[in-house]
Amino acid sequence: MLDFIYYPISAVLWFWHRVFGLFLGADSGVAWSLSVVFLVFTVRAILFWPGLVQARTGRAMQALTPKFDELRSKHGHDRERLGREVQKVQREHGVNPFMGCLPALIQVPVFLGLFQVLRSFNRTGTGLGQLGLSPEANASLPNYVFSAGDVQSFLHARLFGAPISAAITSPQSVLDSFAGFGGVPTTATIALVAIPLMLTACVATHVTARASMRLSVAADPANPQAAIMQKLMLWVMPVGSIVAGPILMIAVLLYWVANNVWTFGQVHAVHRILDRESARASGVQPSAG
């Protein structure tokens, strides 16, 4: 059903693997890891403009806060009338709240697509959505745009001795499937790579959320939902990388870290652009920095 997502995602990953494989070797775990990282960077570069629009929407909503407060005071007793008046003000000022959600909505299918493509390199598992193939059958089948040879290359790929397609909770049957591709790894070997990535993802998610809040609109004290969302971004989502980390393959944890690194840089870049736009609009010459 979602092949229209899986094939483009696998094509971008295939491209970067060809690039890094030329220098590091096709079976290199570093080459495959960099391919995942640059897949993230490619997708996020494409989404940079929607992210800029999202930030502009946030600032526009901030500028309209006094007007919205006035409408709440005037029509707070009539929720239907209040909704109509708020939408009217948004239309008059060209503000579309949906644009504030668009980048996040787009990233959801991208993450699901990457997860499916990466998981489909090893289809020996028997869990939800897995095929339970034998190691020999799995290694002889292509994976979207990847050939059977590419599948074998991915199974060979190791980062500090751990297959990047393995997770801490991978069952022994899955670990045994690596016997012909560099040997059967131990859970301890995988954990030594996965746990630092989980902790890095946790810290990166928290730091990115804090930077985003510092540079964006402060939560409206009269809007408890906004305060809840800020707490979710600051604490619940970072902890999610620790909770979900053991079941995620190392390649997916690399995605999580790379995505937060990009987000951290983009937050600062976008707000610098908006500051310069605001300075030009007010007739103030923006600083060179």
FILUM-454885 format. One record per residue: x, y, z of N, C-alpha, C in turn. Coordinates in steps of 0.02 Angstrom, whole numbers. Each point is the difference from the previous one (the first is absolute). Example, Ala and Ser with C-alpha at 12.3 -4.5 7.8 and 13.67 -1.06 7.14 Angstrom:
% FILUM-454885
- 660; -284; 390; -45; 59; 0; 45; 60; 0;
- -18; 53; -36; 42; 59; 3; -39; 55; 37;
***
This chain:
% FILUM-454885
- 41; -61; 0; -41; 61; 0; 43; 63; 0;
- 56; -2; 35; 41; 60; 7; 64; -3; -42;
- -3; -38; -54; 58; -5; -43; 20; 68; -29;
- -47; 46; -7; 16; 66; -26; 44; 39; 49;
- 4; -22; 63; 46; 28; 49; 64; -42; 3;
- -8; -66; 2; 57; -44; 10; 51; 4; -57;
- -24; 3; -62; 47; 0; -56; 41; 65; -3;
- -30; 59; 7; 42; 61; 0; 50; 1; 58;
- -22; -22; 60; 46; -1; 57; 58; -48; -13;
- -15; -59; -26; 53; -48; -14; 45; 25; -56;
- -27; 38; -48; 41; 27; -55; 51; 50; 26;
- -21; 44; 46; 47; 49; 29; 53; -36; 40;
- -20; -50; 40; 49; -38; 39; 48; -37; -47;
- -26; -28; -54; 42; -35; -50; 52; 48; -30;
- -22; 61; -16; 46; 49; -30; 58; 15; 47;
- -15; 15; 63; 53; 18; 47; 44; -59; 15;
- -28; -60; 0; 44; -59; 11; 48; -8; -57;
- -22; 14; -62; 45; -4; -57; 56; 52; 8;
- -16; 59; 23; 49; 53; 8; 52; -19; 52;
- -23; -18; 60; 47; -15; 54; 34; -68; -9;
- -35; -46; -35; 30; -65; -13; 60; 4; -45;
- 2; 51; -44; 58; 8; -44; 64; 12; 39;
- -5; 34; 56; 59; 19; 39; 14; -47; 58;
- -54; -27; 29; 7; -39; 62; -11; -74; -9;
- -26; -20; -58; -16; -69; -12; -74; -13; 8;
- -28; -41; -44; -72; -11; 0; -26; -30; 64;
- 41; -43; 32; -23; -34; 61; 17; 37; 64;
- 29; 59; -7; 22; 37; 59; -60; 24; 41;
- 3; -13; 65; -52; 24; 44; -1; 76; 3;
- 58; 31; -7; 4; 73; 0; -34; 28; -62;
- 11; -34; -58; -32; 23; -62; -76; -5; 5;
- -25; -55; 27; -72; -7; 8; -27; 49; 52;
- 37; 11; 53; -22; 47; 52; -4; 71; -28;
- 52; 20; -38; -1; 66; -31; -56; 6; -50;
- -17; -55; -33; -56; 1; -48; -65; 16; 34;
- -10; -29; 60; -60; 14; 39; 0; 74; 21;
- 57; 24; 25; 5; 69; 23; -15; 49; -58;
- 29; -13; -58; -10; 46; -56; -69; -9; -32;
- -32; -56; 9; -70; -6; -18; -41; 49; 41;
- 14; 3; 65; -34; 47; 44; 13; 72; -24;
- 63; 16; -13; 17; 67; -21; -33; 19; -66;
- -6; -48; -46; -32; 12; -64; -73; 17; 9;
- -34; -41; 39; -72; 11; 11; -11; 66; 37;
- 40; 14; 51; -9; 61; 39; 18; 62; -42;
- 47; -6; -46; 14; 57; -45; -60; 15; -43;
- -33; -52; -24; -61; 9; -41; -55; 34; 42;
- -1; -17; 64; -52; 27; 44; 20; 66; 33;
- 57; 28; -21; 22; 62; 32; -51; 57; -11;
- -24; 7; -61; -48; 54; -14; -64; -8; 42;
- -32; -60; 1; -58; -7; 45; 16; 17; 73;
- 62; -16; 21; 20; 17; 69; 4; 75; 10;
- 24; 36; -52; 3; 73; 3; -71; 29; 3;
- -45; -28; -40; -70; 23; 1; -31; -14; 68;
- 17; -57; 29; -26; -17; 67; 21; 53; 51;
- 64; 20; -3; 25; 50; 47; -33; 68; -12;
- -9; 18; -64; -35; 63; -16; -71; -1; 28;
- -33; -57; -6; -68; -7; 26; 0; 11; 76;
- 50; -29; 34; 5; 9; 72; 7; 73; 20;
- 43; 35; -37; 10; 71; 16; -63; 41; -15;
- -33; -17; -55; -62; 36; -18; -53; -11; 54;
- -4; -62; 25; -49; -15; 53; 18; 38; 63;
- 65; 7; 13; 21; 38; 59; -22; 73; -6;
- 9; 28; -60; -19; 70; -11; -75; 10; 8;
- -39; -53; -14; -73; 5; 4; -27; -18; 69;
- 44; -18; 47; -23; -21; 66; -43; 52; 34;
- 18; 65; -1; -45; 50; 32; -70; 0; -31;
- -3; -8; -66; -65; -1; -33; -40; -61; 21;
- 34; -58; 5; -34; -61; 21; -24; 6; 73;
- 40; 32; 42; -20; 11; 70; -62; 43; 4;
- -2; 50; -43; -59; 45; -3; -62; -39; -21;
- 8; -43; -50; -57; -40; -23; -23; -49; 54;
- 47; -28; 38; -19; -46; 54; -40; 36; 54;
- 22; 62; 14; -37; 39; 51; -69; 17; -24;
- -6; 11; -65; -64; 23; -28; -48; -57; -15;
- 28; -56; -24; -44; -55; -23; 15; -66; 36;
- 34; 3; 57; 19; -61; 35; -59; -43; 19;
- -59; 31; 9; -59; -38; 19; -32; -36; -58;
- 20; 18; -62; -29; -30; -61; 58; -30; -40;
- 14; -65; 10; 57; -32; -31; -5; -1; -76;
- -60; -7; -26; -9; -1; -72; 15; 68; -30;
- -25; 52; 30; 12; 68; -24; 75; 17; 6;
- 30; -21; 56; 71; 13; 10; 42; -34; -54;
- -18; -62; -17; 37; -35; -52; -5; 35; -67;
- -60; 25; -17; -8; 35; -63; 40; 65; -2;
- 0; 36; 56; 37; 63; 2; 76; -11; -4;
- 23; -52; 34; 72; -15; -3; 20; -18; -71;
- -40; -41; -34; 14; -18; -69; -1; 61; -46;
- -45; 46; 15; -5; 61; -41; 64; 41; 6;
- 24; 7; 62; 62; 38; 11; 59; -35; -35;
- 2; -66; 5; 54; -37; -32; -1; 10; -76;
- -60; -1; -29; -5; 10; -73; 22; 71; -18;
- -21; 49; 39; 17; 69; -15; 75; 12; 1;
- 35; -37; 42; 73; 10; 6; 40; -55; -37;
- -35; -41; -38; 34; -51; -39; 34; -53; 41;
- -28; -17; 57; 30; -50; 44; -38; -66; -8;
- 37; -53; -14; -30; -67; -6; 30; -45; 53;
- -37; -14; 54; 28; -41; 54; 23; -68; -23;
- -30; -26; -54; 19; -66; -24; 73; -2; -21;
- 25; 57; -26; 70; 2; -21; 47; -9; 58;
- -24; 14; 60; 42; -10; 59; 9; -74; 16;
- -45; -42; -25; 4; -72; 13; 28; -39; -58;
- 3; 31; -60; 18; -37; -60; 67; -36; 3;
- 55; 33; 22; 64; -36; 1; -2; -63; 43;
- -31; 5; 59; -4; -59; 44; -42; -55; -32;
- -54; 20; -34; -43; -50; -33; 37; -36; -56;
- 42; 37; -36; 38; -30; -55; 52; -48; 26;
- 31; 17; 57; 54; -42; 27; -25; -67; 25;
- -64; -5; 19; -26; -64; 25; 5; -55; -53;
- -27; 10; -61; 6; -53; -50; 73; -12; -21;
- 42; 51; 3; 71; -9; -16; 32; -48; 50;
- -14; 11; 65; 28; -45; 51; -27; -70; -9;
- -65; -7; -11; -29; -66; -10; 29; -35; -61;
- 12; 40; -53; 29; -28; -61; 70; -25; 12;
- 41; 40; 35; 68; -20; 15; 0; -63; 45;
- -43; -1; 50; -4; -57; 44; -17; -64; -39;
- -47; 5; -46; -20; -58; -39; 57; -23; -46;
- 33; 47; -33; 54; -17; -46; 58; -33; 38;
- 19; 28; 57; 55; -28; 39; -18; -68; 29;
- -61; -7; 23; -21; -64; 29; -3; -54; -53;
- -14; 20; -62; -8; -49; -54; 66; -27; -26;
- 56; 25; 26; 64; -31; -17; 8; -67; 34;
- -34; -9; 57; 4; -63; 36; -71; -21; 17;
- -26; -46; -41; -70; -22; 7; -5; -69; 32;
- 50; -16; 42; 0; -66; 32; -41; -1; 64;
- -18; 58; 26; -39; 3; 61; -71; -25; -10;
- -34; -13; 55; -69; -26; -4; -50; 46; 35;
- 21; 61; 16; -46; 46; 33; -48; 32; -49;
- -35; 51; 24; -50; 35; -39; 31; 28; -65;
- -27; -19; -57; 23; 26; -64; 62; -34; -28;
- 29; -47; 38; 58; -36; -24; -21; -63; -38;
- 45; -26; -42; -17; -55; -45; 24; -68; 25;
- 46; 0; 48; 25; -63; 26; 39; -39; -51;
- 37; 34; -44; 39; -34; -52; 61; -34; 30;
- 25; -49; -35; 64; -30; 19; 55; 49; -19;
- 58; -2; 33; 55; 45; -18; 18; -4; -73;
- -1; -60; -29; 17; -9; -70; -51; 34; -45;
- -64; -9; 15; -53; 30; -41; 2; 76; 6;
- 10; 25; 60; 3; 72; 11; 57; 31; -41;
- 58; -31; 1; 59; 27; -35; -6; -4; -76;
- -47; -38; -25; -7; -8; -72; -54; 44; -30;
- -35; 38; 43; -55; 42; -23; 19; 74; 2;
- -22; 39; -50; 13; 72; 1; -43; 35; 52;
- 15; 63; 14; -37; 40; 48; -14; 68; -33;
- -60; 6; -27; -19; 60; -38; 51; 13; -55;
- 35; 56; -1; 47; 13; -55; 67; -37; 10;
- 10; -28; 59; 63; -35; 14; -2; -71; -28;
- 56; -20; -30; 7; -67; -26; 14; -49; 56;
- -1; -65; -16; 17; -50; 50; 72; 10; 24;
- 44; 21; -45; 69; 15; 20; 3; 57; 50;
- -42; 50; -9; -2; 55; 48; -26; -24; 68;
- -48; -45; -1; -26; -27; 63; 56; -36; 38;
- 38; -40; -35; 56; -35; 31; 52; 49; 27;
- 11; 54; -38; 47; 52; 22; -24; 32; 65;
- -64; 14; 5; -27; 31; 60; 6; -47; 60;
- -11; -65; -11; 6; -48; 54; 72; -6; 24;
- 47; 11; -45; 71; -1; 18; 20; 62; 41;
- -36; 55; -10; 20; 65; 28; -1; -2; 77;
- 56; 21; 30; 5; 0; 73; 29; 67; 22;
- -24; 22; 57; 25; 61; 32; 28; -20; 67;
- 66; 4; 7; 34; -22; 61; -19; -72; 17;
- -6; -42; -51; -13; -71; 10; -73; -18; 1;
- -46; 48; 2; -72; -14; 4; -33; 11; -68;
- -40; -47; -23; -37; 10; -63; -48; 59; 8;
- 0; 46; -49; -42; 59; 7; -74; -17; -12;
- -13; -62; -22; -69; -21; -9; -25; -40; 60;
- 37; 0; 55; -20; -37; 60; -20; 48; 56;
- -41; -25; 45; -21; 39; 59; 17; -40; 63;
- -1; 34; 56; 17; -33; 63; -47; -59; 13;
- -64; 8; -18; -49; -51; 14; -10; -49; -59;
- 44; 3; -50; -6; -47; -56; 2; -71; 27;
- -48; -43; -19; 1; -69; 25; 60; -39; -27;
- 16; -55; 32; 58; -39; -19; -5; -25; -72;
- -61; -14; -22; -9; -23; -70; 23; 52; -49;
- -12; 64; 15; 23; 54; -43; 76; 7; 4;
- 27; -4; 60; 73; 5; 8; 34; -57; -37;
- -30; -59; 2; 30; -58; -35; 2; 10; -75;
- -45; 43; -26; -2; 11; -72; 62; 37; -25;
- 39; 28; 46; 62; 35; -20; 60; -47; -3;
- -11; -64; 11; 55; -48; 2; 42; 2; -64;
- -33; 6; -56; 36; 1; -64; 22; 69; -21;
- -11; 49; 43; 16; 70; -17; 41; 32; 55;
- 56; -30; 16; 45; 27; 50; -5; -32; 67;
- -43; -50; 8; -5; -35; 63; -59; 23; 42;
- -21; -43; 46; -58; 14; 43; 21; 51; 54;
- -33; 58; 2; 17; 50; 52; -31; -18; 67;
- 26; 28; 52; -30; -9; 66; -43; 61; 17;
- -46; -10; 45; -42; 56; 22; 43; 54; 33;
- 52; -22; 36; 44; 48; 33; 35; 45; -50;
- 23; -30; -55; 33; 40; -52; -47; 52; -29;
- -61; -21; -12; -50; 47; -28; -15; 54; 51;
- -7; -19; 63; -16; 49; 53; 55; 52; 7;
- 62; -20; -8; 56; 48; 7; -2; 55; -52;
- -32; -14; -56; -8; 51; -52; -68; 36; 7;
- -52; -39; 13; -67; 28; 1; -12; 47; 60;
- 25; -19; 59; -13; 41; 60; 29; 70; -6;
- 63; 9; -21; 24; 68; -10; -41; 40; -51;
- -24; -34; -52; -42; 34; -49; -67; 20; 32;
- -28; -44; 41; -62; 16; 35; 9; 61; 45;
- 54; 1; 38; 13; 56; 45; 12; 64; -39;
- 37; -6; -56; 12; 59; -42; -64; 26; -29;
- -44; -46; -23; -64; 21; -27; -43; 34; 53;
- 3; -26; 61; -38; 30; 56; 23; 72; 13;
- 65; 8; 8; 28; 67; 14; -12; 47; -59;
- 10; -25; -61; -9; 42; -60; -72; 23; -7;
- -47; -45; 15; -71; 18; -4; -17; 55; 51;
- 25; -8; 60; -13; 50; 53; 31; 68; -17;
- 64; -1; -21; 35; 62; -16; -33; 35; -59;
- -20; -38; -51; -33; 29; -58; -67; 31; 19;
- -39; -35; 42; -64; 28; 22; 9; 63; 41;
- 51; 1; 43; 13; 60; 41; 20; 59; -44;
- 43; -14; -50; 21; 54; -46; -59; 26; -40;
- -43; -45; -22; -59; 20; -39; -46; 45; 42;
- -10; -18; 63; -44; 40; 43; 32; 68; 16;
- 65; 0; 9; 34; 63; 17; -4; 50; -58;
- -1; -26; -61; 1; 45; -58; -68; 11; -30;
- -51; -35; 25; -66; 6; -29; -48; 31; 49;
- -64; -7; -16; -52; 32; 40; -6; -32; 68;
- -2; 41; 52; -11; -26; 67; -71; -26; 8;
- -9; -50; 42; -67; -27; 10; -46; 51; 31;
- -61; 3; -25; -50; 45; 27; -24; -28; 67;
- 8; 38; 55; -22; -25; 65; -74; -19; 1;
- -39; 32; -44; -72; -15; -2; -15; -62; -42;
- 52; -29; -29; -10; -58; -43; 36; -60; 31;
- -34; -38; 41; 33; -57; 34; 25; -53; -49;
- -34; -6; -58; 22; -49; -49; 71; 15; -25;
- 15; 65; -9; 67; 19; -23; 53; -18; 52;
- -17; 11; 64; 47; -17; 53; 12; -76; 3;
- -53; -38; -11; 7; -73; 0; 45; -23; -57;
- -10; 31; -59; 41; -19; -58; 74; 16; 13;
- 13; 56; 33; 69; 17; 15; 32; -52; 47;
- -38; -21; 49; 26; -51; 46; 12; -66; -37;
- -45; -17; -46; 8; -61; -39; 65; 3; -41;
- 11; 57; -33; 60; 8; -41; 64; -1; 42;
- -3; 29; 59; 59; 6; 41; 18; -66; 36;
- -50; -37; 21; 15; -57; 43; -26; -67; -27;
- -62; -3; -22; -29; -64; -20; 32; -26; -64;
- 8; 43; -50; 30; -23; -63; 72; -22; 8;
- 42; 37; 38; 68; -25; 11; 1; -68; 35;
- -42; -9; 51; -2; -64; 35; -24; -55; -48;
- -39; 19; -50; -24; -49; -48; 56; -35; -36;
- 57; 34; -11; 56; -32; -33; 31; -54; 44;
- -6; 8; 66; 25; -51; 47; -48; -59; 3;
- -64; 16; 1; -51; -53; 5; -3; -41; -64;
- 0; 35; -58; -6; -35; -64; 67; -26; -26;
- 55; 28; 25; 66; -17; -26; 15; -74; -4;
- -15; -40; 52; 19; -71; -3; -33; -39; -57;
- -57; 22; -25; -33; -37; -53; 17; 28; -69;
- 37; 56; -2; 17; 31; -64; 69; -22; -22;
- 6; -16; -64; 65; -20; -26; 48; 60; 1;
- 64; -14; 1; 51; 51; 6; -8; 53; -56;
- -17; -21; -60; -8; 47; -56; -55; 50; 14;
- -54; -21; 33; -55; 45; 16; 22; 49; 55;
- 39; -23; 48; 26; 44; 52; 45; 53; -32;
- 39; -19; -51; 40; 49; -36; -44; 53; -33;
- -57; -22; -27; -48; 46; -29; -23; 50; 53;
- -17; -24; 58; -26; 42; 54; 51; 54; 19;
- 63; -21; 8; 53; 47; 19; 10; 52; -56;
- 7; -24; -62; 12; 45; -57; -57; 50; -9;
- -61; -23; 10; -58; 44; -8; 1; 56; 51;
- 20; -15; 62; 3; 52; 51; 58; 48; -11;
- 56; -26; -25; 56; 44; -16; -21; 51; -54;
- -34; -24; -52; -24; 45; -52; -50; 50; 28;
- -47; -24; 41; -51; 44; 28; 31; 56; 42;
- 51; -18; 39; 33; 50; 42; 30; 55; -44;
- 35; -19; -53; 28; 50; -45; -53; 40; -37;
- -53; -34; -20; -53; 34; -38; -36; 51; 43;
- -12; -17; 63; -34; 47; 45; 37; 67; 2;
- 66; -3; 8; 39; 62; 3; 2; 35; -68;
- 7; -38; -54; 3; 31; -67; -66; 34; -17;
- -55; -34; 13; -66; 28; -17; -14; 64; 39;
- 15; 0; 64; -14; 59; 40; 47; 58; -16;
- 60; -16; -23; 43; 54; -24; -29; 32; -63;
- -27; -42; -45; -32; 26; -60; -60; 44; 18;
- -41; -23; 47; -60; 38; 19; 19; 65; 35;
- 54; -2; 40; 22; 62; 32; 20; 52; -52;
- 35; -22; -52; 20; 45; -53; -60; 26; -40;
- -49; -43; -11; -61; 22; -33; -37; 52; 41;
- -3; -11; 65; -33; 48; 45; 37; 66; 1;
- 67; -4; -1; 40; 61; 1; -11; 40; -64;
- -2; -34; -57; -12; 35; -63; -70; 31; -2;
- -49; -37; 26; -69; 25; 0; -9; 61; 43;
- 41; 5; 54; -5; 57; 45; 48; 56; -20;
- 38; -11; -54; 46; 51; -24; 66; 3; 36;
- 14; -53; 40; 63; -4; 37; 48; -43; -41;
- 61; 24; -7; 50; -37; -38; 22; -60; 40;
- -10; -63; -26; 20; -59; 38; 74; -4; 8;
- 22; -28; 57; 72; -7; 13; 30; -53; -45;
- 65; 3; -9; 34; -48; -44; -2; -70; 27;
- -5; -7; 66; 0; -66; 32; -69; -31; -2;
***
